[in-house]
Amino acid sequence: MQNAILKMTYNPRRFWPPLLLVWALAVAPALAPAQVSLATVVDLAQHNSTAVKLADADVQKAQGALEQTKDAFVPSVNLGAGLPAAPAVGFTGGVPSILSGSMQSLAFSLAQFQYIKAARAGLAAANLNLKDVREQAALEASTTYIELDTVNQELEVAAEQGSITERLIKIEEERTEAGVDPLSELLQAKLTAAQLKLKQLHLETRAAMLNQQIATLTGLPLGSIAPDRASIPEIPAVRAVDAKLVPLAIQSAQMLALSKQKTARGDWMDEYSPRMSFSALYSRNTTILNNFNEYYNPEHPIPTNNFSSGFNIQIPMFDWSRSARVRQSAADALRTTVEAEQAQHQNEIQIATLAGNLRELDAQAEVVSLKQQIADAQLKTVLAQLEVGNGAETGPNPQLQLTPKAEQLARIDERQKYQDALDASLDLAKARLNLLRALGHMEDWLNELHAK
């Protein structure tokens, strides 16, 4: 673990194009959805995320805590002034000053040095957490964007299937009226059309939910953007055995544990080690509206200007409150250390789970892809046979003559297999992105995204 503070680079010009896009879409909500790249959506999601804003506030708070620990060695100056409201009578016990000033600072403390190290580690933890939250926002935006693009493709396929089923029902009606097919075949065609219509409604509901999610993530008006498929880079096929980096969340937890450990050590030193402070006092006295000089030697009246300075050394001897604070901070340090170890173990379990799921999804995607290829080949065969014609064959095993009904059924099956391939590809993309993040390589994906 490193004690150095991680500096977050901030380039405000990077957000100009997304912010201009937000303004343009906000002032023209009635326009058709505009294609927005994935990189722009990710930038907007990170800029608009409440979690990122909260994490940034934690960074500012940690920066203030660090400055506060270091400023203990910087002298603090206080000035005060006052005038009597009425003439003073008698000796009141206080010095009649109209101007006073004090200066105090910590000169030496072993415990304070530990507190400074703890604050630095806390700031590093906050910066790491901010970067981790930004990556999480990018992951949510990326998966939602890719899923919306996939669902839009499936809706196009569903519309094609609707047209095909309409032709199929018309064919079946004609065949039923001619007595070629029984009524059950027509009812089966209508059932297929109803099932496809239901699936299309599910896809429309899913697309509406994804559009709402995109609008919430980016702050753009609802339905104002359309995914740009060309802006989605290929997701690398990572494996659990690939080189691992420590995820940012675990790094943040480790730095937080280090901060608590330094705080506990500082509390322990504060219980036994001496503390030296520096102070200086100045006051300007007055005899206006009082008779203080009557109580002093006339040869030595109250001086007008008074100044004193010195070092104060405190050596703790017996303080139960400090001992209790040491036990409390030690318990906090132990807890955060265990939580960091637990987070690392959970991440390893997540990597193993994602790797297993990814292998299954790879195999499933291969199966679905082969089924889609077979359905496509069968459709081409049916179209070729219908084009050249296939008269009734004779022989022991004659093949049935193909009809336009067979063409429509083959088209429906091919489109269904294509939808299944799209779903398998989407599940595979989500699993790969989640594994990238668990392995600590999410930044590589973001760099490739912005370079595309």
C-alpha positions in Angstrom: 0.0 0.0 0.0 1.2 3.4 -0.9 0.9 6.4 1.3 1.1 8.9 -1.5 -2.1 10.9 -2.3 -3.6 10.0 -5.6 -4.2 13.2 -7.6 -7.3 13.1 -9.8 -6.9 14.9 -13.1 -9.8 17.1 -14.1 -10.3 18.5 -17.5 -13.4 20.7 -17.8 -13.2 20.8 -21.6 -13.9 17.1 -21.7 -17.5 17.7 -20.6 -18.2 20.6 -23.0 -19.5 18.4 -25.9 -21.8 16.3 -23.6 -23.1 19.4 -21.8 -23.8 21.1 -25.2 -25.6 18.0 -26.2 -27.7 18.1 -23.1 -28.6 21.7 -23.8 -29.5 21.0 -27.4 -31.7 18.1 -26.6 -33.4 20.0 -23.7 -34.4 22.9 -25.9 -35.7 20.7 -28.7 -37.5 17.8 -27.0 -39.9 17.3 -29.9 -37.2 16.4 -32.3 -36.6 12.8 -33.3 -34.1 10.8 -31.2 -30.5 11.6 -32.1 -27.7 9.1 -32.2 -25.4 9.6 -29.3 -22.1 7.6 -28.9 -21.4 5.3 -26.0 -18.5 7.5 -24.9 -20.7 10.5 -24.6 -23.3 8.6 -22.6 -20.6 7.3 -20.2 -19.3 10.8 -19.7 -22.7 12.2 -19.0 -23.5 9.4 -16.6 -20.3 10.0 -14.7 -21.0 13.7 -14.6 -24.7 13.3 -13.6 -24.3 10.4 -11.1 -25.3 11.3 -7.5 -23.0 8.6 -6.3 -20.1 10.3 -8.0 -21.1 13.7 -6.5 -21.2 12.1 -3.0 -17.8 10.5 -3.5 -16.4 13.8 -4.7 -17.8 15.5 -1.6 -16.0 12.8 0.5 -12.8 13.7 -1.3 -13.2 17.4 -0.4 -14.0 16.4 3.1 -10.8 14.2 3.3 -8.8 17.1 1.8 -10.1 19.4 4.5 -9.2 16.9 7.2 -5.7 16.6 5.9 -5.2 20.4 5.8 -6.6 20.6 9.4 -4.1 18.1 10.7 -1.2 20.0 9.1 -2.5 23.4 10.1 -2.1 22.5 13.7 1.6 23.5 13.3 0.6 26.8 11.7 0.1 29.6 14.3 -3.4 30.8 14.7 -3.9 34.5 15.5 -6.9 36.0 17.3 -7.5 39.7 17.9 -10.0 41.3 20.3 -11.0 44.8 21.2 -13.4 46.4 23.7 -14.4 49.7 25.3 -16.0 50.2 28.7 -19.7 50.9 28.6 -19.5 52.9 31.8 -16.8 54.2 34.2 -15.3 51.4 36.3 -15.3 51.8 40.1 -13.0 50.0 42.3 -10.7 47.1 41.6 -12.6 44.7 39.3 -9.9 42.0 39.1 -9.5 42.2 35.3 -6.9 44.1 33.3 -8.5 47.1 31.5 -7.3 46.4 27.9 -8.8 47.8 24.8 -6.9 45.6 22.4 -5.7 42.1 22.9 -4.1 39.5 20.6 -3.0 35.9 21.0 -1.1 33.4 18.8 -1.0 29.7 19.4 0.4 26.7 17.5 1.5 23.2 18.0 5.3 23.0 18.1 6.0 19.3 18.4 3.9 16.1 18.8 4.6 12.6 17.7 0.9 11.8 17.7 0.2 14.6 15.3 2.6 13.2 12.7 0.6 10.0 12.8 -2.6 11.9 12.4 -1.2 13.6 9.3 -0.3 10.2 7.8 -3.8 9.0 8.7 -5.4 11.9 6.9 -3.2 11.4 3.8 -4.2 7.7 3.7 -7.9 8.8 4.1 -7.6 11.2 1.2 -6.0 8.5 -0.9 -8.9 6.2 0.0 -11.5 8.9 -0.9 -9.8 9.4 -4.3 -9.7 5.7 -5.0 -13.4 5.4 -4.0 -14.3 8.3 -6.3 -12.5 6.6 -9.2 -14.3 3.3 -8.3 -17.7 5.0 -8.2 -16.9 6.6 -11.6 -16.1 3.2 -13.0 -19.3 1.8 -11.6 -21.3 4.6 -13.3 -19.5 3.8 -16.5 -20.3 0.1 -16.2 -24.0 0.8 -15.6 -24.2 3.2 -18.5 -22.3 0.8 -20.8 -24.5 -2.2 -20.1 -27.7 -0.2 -20.3 -26.6 1.3 -23.6 -25.6 -2.0 -25.1 -28.8 -3.6 -23.9 -30.9 -0.8 -25.4 -29.2 -1.2 -28.7 -29.8 -5.0 -28.6 -33.5 -4.6 -27.7 -33.9 -2.1 -30.6 -32.5 -4.7 -33.0 -34.9 -7.3 -31.5 -37.8 -4.9 -32.0 -36.9 -4.6 -35.7 -36.8 -8.4 -36.0 -40.2 -8.6 -34.1 -41.7 -6.2 -36.6 -40.4 -8.4 -39.5 -41.9 -11.5 -37.8 -45.2 -9.7 -37.5 -45.3 -9.1 -41.2 -44.4 -12.8 -41.9 -47.1 -14.1 -39.6 -49.7 -11.9 -41.3 -48.8 -13.5 -44.6 -48.8 -17.0 -42.9 -52.3 -16.4 -41.5 -53.6 -15.3 -45.0 -52.1 -18.4 -46.6 -53.6 -20.6 -44.0 -57.0 -19.0 -44.4 -56.9 -19.7 -48.1 -55.7 -23.3 -47.5 -58.4 -23.9 -44.9 -61.1 -22.5 -47.2 -59.9 -24.8 -50.0 -59.9 -27.8 -47.6 -56.2 -28.4 -47.9 -55.4 -27.8 -44.2 -57.6 -28.4 -41.2 -58.9 -25.5 -39.1 -56.3 -26.4 -36.4 -53.5 -25.2 -38.8 -55.1 -21.8 -39.1 -55.5 -21.6 -35.3 -51.9 -22.6 -34.9 -50.8 -19.8 -37.2 -52.9 -17.3 -35.2 -51.4 -18.7 -32.0 -47.9 -18.1 -33.4 -48.9 -14.6 -34.3 -50.3 -13.9 -30.8 -47.2 -15.3 -29.1 -44.9 -13.1 -31.3 -47.1 -10.1 -30.5 -46.8 -10.8 -26.8 -43.0 -11.0 -27.1 -43.0 -7.7 -29.0 -45.0 -6.1 -26.2 -42.4 -7.4 -23.7 -39.6 -5.9 -25.9 -41.4 -2.6 -26.1 -41.8 -2.5 -22.3 -38.1 -3.4 -21.9 -37.1 -0.7 -24.3 -39.2 1.9 -22.5 -37.5 0.9 -19.2 -34.1 1.1 -20.7 -34.8 4.5 -22.2 -35.9 5.7 -18.8 -32.8 4.3 -17.2 -30.6 6.0 -19.8 -32.5 9.3 -19.2 -32.0 9.0 -15.4 -28.3 8.1 -15.8 -27.4 10.9 -18.2 -29.9 13.6 -17.4 -31.1 13.7 -21.0 -34.8 14.0 -21.9 -36.6 10.7 -22.1 -36.4 9.2 -25.6 -34.1 11.8 -26.9 -31.2 9.6 -27.8 -30.7 6.5 -30.0 -27.7 4.2 -29.6 -24.9 4.4 -32.2 -23.9 0.8 -32.8 -20.6 1.8 -34.4 -19.5 3.5 -31.2 -19.5 0.3 -29.2 -16.0 -1.2 -29.2 -15.5 -5.0 -29.0 -15.3 -6.2 -25.5 -12.2 -8.3 -24.9 -12.7 -12.0 -24.0 -11.0 -11.9 -20.6 -10.5 -14.9 -18.4 -10.0 -15.3 -14.7 -6.5 -16.6 -15.2 -5.5 -13.3 -16.9 -3.3 -10.8 -15.0 -5.2 -9.4 -12.1 -5.1 -5.8 -10.8 -6.3 -4.9 -7.4 -9.8 -3.4 -7.9 -10.2 0.2 -6.9 -12.8 -0.7 -4.2 -10.3 -3.0 -2.5 -7.5 -0.4 -2.8 -9.8 2.1 -1.2 -10.7 -0.2 1.6 -7.0 -1.0 2.2 -6.1 2.7 2.3 -9.0 3.3 4.7 -7.7 0.5 7.0 -4.2 2.1 6.9 -5.8 5.5 7.8 -7.5 3.9 10.8 -4.3 2.1 11.8 -2.3 5.4 11.7 -5.1 7.1 13.8 -4.9 4.3 16.4 -1.1 4.7 16.6 -1.5 8.4 17.0 -4.0 8.0 19.8 -1.6 5.6 21.5 1.3 8.0 21.2 -0.9 10.9 22.4 -1.5 8.9 25.6 2.2 8.6 26.5 4.3 11.0 24.5 4.8 14.7 25.4 3.3 17.6 23.5 4.9 21.0 23.0 3.0 24.1 22.0 3.9 27.7 21.4 1.9 30.7 22.5 2.2 34.5 22.5 0.0 37.1 24.1 -0.3 40.9 23.6 -2.6 43.4 25.3 -2.8 47.2 25.2 -4.2 48.5 28.5 -5.9 51.8 29.3 -6.8 53.9 32.3 -9.7 55.6 30.5 -12.9 55.5 32.5 -11.3 53.6 35.4 -9.1 54.3 38.5 -6.9 51.2 38.3 -3.7 53.3 38.9 -4.9 54.1 42.4 -4.2 50.5 43.4 -0.6 50.4 42.1 2.6 52.1 43.0 2.5 55.6 41.5 6.0 55.1 40.3 5.0 51.9 38.4 1.5 52.5 36.8 -0.2 49.9 34.6 1.9 49.5 31.5 0.3 50.4 28.2 1.8 47.6 26.1 2.1 44.0 27.4 3.6 41.0 25.6 4.5 37.5 26.6 5.5 34.3 24.7 6.7 30.9 25.6 6.6 27.1 25.0 4.3 24.9 26.9 5.2 21.2 27.4 2.5 18.7 28.5 3.4 15.2 29.7 0.3 12.9 30.1 0.4 11.0 33.3 -3.0 9.5 34.0 -6.0 10.0 31.8 -8.7 7.4 31.6 -10.5 9.2 28.7 -7.3 8.9 26.5 -7.0 5.2 27.3 -10.6 4.6 26.3 -10.0 6.5 23.0 -7.0 4.3 22.3 -9.1 1.2 22.7 -11.8 2.6 20.5 -9.5 3.6 17.7 -7.7 0.2 17.8 -11.1 -1.5 17.4 -11.9 0.7 14.5 -8.6 -0.1 12.9 -9.2 -3.8 13.4 -12.7 -3.6 11.9 -11.6 -1.8 8.7 -8.7 -4.1 8.2 -11.0 -7.2 8.4 -13.5 -5.5 6.1 -10.7 -4.9 3.5 -9.7 -8.6 3.7 -13.4 -9.6 3.4 -13.8 -7.4 0.4 -10.8 -9.0 -1.2 -12.2 -12.5 -0.5 -15.6 -11.6 -1.9 -14.0 -10.2 -5.0 -12.1 -13.5 -5.6 -15.4 -15.4 -5.2 -17.1 -13.0 -7.6 -14.3 -13.6 -10.1 -14.7 -17.3 -9.9 -18.4 -17.1 -10.2 -18.2 -14.7 -13.2 -15.6 -16.9 -14.9 -17.8 -20.0 -14.5 -20.8 -18.1 -15.9 -18.7 -16.7 -18.7 -17.7 -20.2 -19.8 -21.3 -21.3 -19.9 -22.4 -18.2 -21.8 -19.6 -18.8 -24.3 -20.8 -22.3 -24.9 -24.4 -21.2 -25.0 -23.6 -18.4 -27.5 -21.8 -20.9 -29.7 -24.9 -23.3 -29.7 -27.3 -20.4 -30.4 -25.0 -19.2 -33.2 -25.0 -22.6 -34.8 -28.8 -22.9 -34.6 -29.1 -19.5 -36.2 -26.8 -20.6 -39.0 -28.7 -23.8 -39.5 -32.0 -21.9 -39.6 -30.6 -19.5 -42.2 -29.3 -22.4 -44.3 -32.7 -24.1 -44.1 -34.4 -20.9 -45.2 -32.1 -20.6 -48.2 -32.9 -24.2 -49.1 -36.6 -23.7 -48.9 -36.4 -20.5 -51.0 -34.2 -22.3 -53.6 -36.6 -25.2 -53.8 -39.6 -22.9 -54.2 -37.8 -20.9 -56.9 -36.8 -23.9 -59.1 -40.0 -25.8 -58.2 -40.3 -29.3 -56.8 -42.8 -31.6 -58.4 -44.1 -34.6 -56.7 -41.5 -37.3 -56.5 -42.0 -41.0 -56.8 -40.2 -43.8 -55.1 -40.2 -45.4 -51.7 -39.6 -42.2 -49.7 -41.0 -39.3 -51.8 -40.5 -35.8 -50.4 -43.5 -33.6 -49.9 -44.0 -30.6 -52.1 -43.0 -27.3 -50.5 -45.5 -24.5 -50.3 -45.4 -20.8 -49.5 -46.5 -21.8 -46.0 -43.2 -23.6 -45.5 -41.4 -20.4 -46.6 -43.1 -18.3 -43.9 -42.5 -20.9 -41.2 -38.8 -21.0 -42.2 -38.6 -17.2 -42.1 -40.2 -17.1 -38.6 -37.8 -19.8 -37.3 -34.8 -18.0 -38.8 -35.8 -14.6 -37.2 -36.4 -16.3 -33.9 -33.0 -17.9 -33.9 -31.5 -14.5 -34.8 -33.2 -13.0 -31.7 -31.8 -15.8 -29.5 -28.3 -15.0 -30.9 -28.8 -11.4 -30.0 -29.8 -12.3 -26.4 -26.9 -14.6 -26.0 -24.5 -11.9 -27.3 -25.9 -9.4 -24.8 -25.5 -11.8 -21.9 -22.0 -12.5 -22.9 -21.1 -8.8 -23.2 -22.5 -8.1 -19.7 -20.6 -11.0 -18.2 -17.3 -9.8 -19.9 -17.8 -6.2 -18.6 -18.4 -7.4 -15.1 -15.4 -9.7 -15.2 -13.3 -6.8 -16.5 -14.3 -4.7 -13.5 -13.7 -7.5 -11.0 -10.2 -8.1 -12.5 -9.4 -4.4 -12.2 -9.2 -3.8 -16.0 -12.2 -1.5 -16.3 -10.0 1.4 -17.1 -8.6 -0.4 -20.1 -12.2 -0.6 -21.5 -12.8 3.1 -20.8 -9.6 4.1 -22.5 -10.6 2.0 -25.6 -14.1 3.5 -25.5 -12.9 7.1 -25.6 -10.3 6.3 -28.2 -12.9 4.8 -30.6 
